[in-house]
Amino acid sequence: MRRKMLVFMGLSGLALFLTISPLRSQQEEIVANPTARFVSYPTFRPRFHNASESFSLIANFYLVNAAAQSLTNVSFRQPFPVEMKPSLAPEELQAQLSYPPEFTQKIENGVYSMVLPKLVRRQAAVILTELFLERRMSTFTIAPTQIDFTLPDAPGKEETLPVSIDVTDYANHVGNLERFLRKKARVGLDILVSGRDDWEFAPPDAVATGKNPSGIIGIETRDDGYSGNYRLHNGTPGNALDILVVWKSISKDARIQDEKAARSSLADHLKWTGPFRFDPDNSKISQGKFKKYEGWILEGRWVDSIPKHLGSGPAKALIFFSPREDVEYTIVLTAQGRGAGPEKCDTPAPEKEQELLATLQKILDTFKSDIVPVSTR
């Protein structure tokens, strides 16, 4: 499905960069009213601040005009709980948005408002804010988005559905991000070695996984914690890092054992970070050792399938099995050092890419799994 949005997609966004690319299907029940003119995809990305060892949430409401015609004079009003002290998203994220000159936005008394001159059919608007968390916060209900617009024959009004989120784990966390990862996932990385602040949890790409992200984006676990995944993102195009960590409970006989299977699995997981593929002419895979594990290591470059978008960048990916806990681990590390758009994405930036790749390697070297052996389950 073609991705139509006003927000810049990054390495998924790196994507996140604002990282929402909803997968829409006829079977998907998202709106309560079948005649609704808007479909809403609200997500909340925890953002960790190293200095204060605290989380905030990047609230991203992706609102698609599902009406049969274009709408004009479109205004959005999104109330937030005042105790979350909503503010406009950080400037580096706002800079990734592409809106017409007539676009306006503001926050007053906990209410975000935005005005657009026009939204054509299936075009999306993005509400992007930052919400701040404090100790003892728990569950909140985010009020519906209120939308006013003009149809060819009359004015119109609509509301989306309310959204409930539980911020307990993030508001009450004590310690650095590595401690959070090892506590909630039992698979940790120490991002402090990067010297970079403001790491965000990012969702797997919806097209690759066949599932729309929703609610709070964080650590996903299954099989009593023996399977799961998380994705961390830092920076924007030209200075972006992305780390995907996946672990899966599996028997020794079912593990990846040959190069073809390893390459295929790593290529599939790369797509979790966006519409990317490994460059076959500049990527190699071989058996090797990572820490105490034997596995497959791919080193090379990723390539964006969207022309004149993000171009390409350095990548390293690993897949390895631990017989101690019968878990197979996959780690995909990508960087984007060129910048985005037709004027930048195809311009080589070898020194910047080397710097970013070295930073990713430092983080990779801190990998540690606390998943207990099968015999002690």
Secondary structure by P-SEA (a helix, b strand, c coil): cccccccccccccccccccccccccccccccccccccbbbbbbbbbbbbccccbbbbbbbbbccccccccccbbbbbbbcccccccccccaaaaaaccccccccccccccbbbbbbccccccbbbbbcbbbbbbccccbbbbccbbbbbcccccccccccbbbbbbccccccccccaaaaaaacccbbbccccccccbbbbbccccccccccccccccccccccccccbbbbbbbcccbbbbbbbbbbbcccccccccaaaaaaaaaaaaacccccccccccbbbbbbbccccbbbbbbcccccccccccccccbbbbbbccccccbbbbbbbbbbcccccccccccccaaaaaaaaaaaaaaaaaccccccccccc
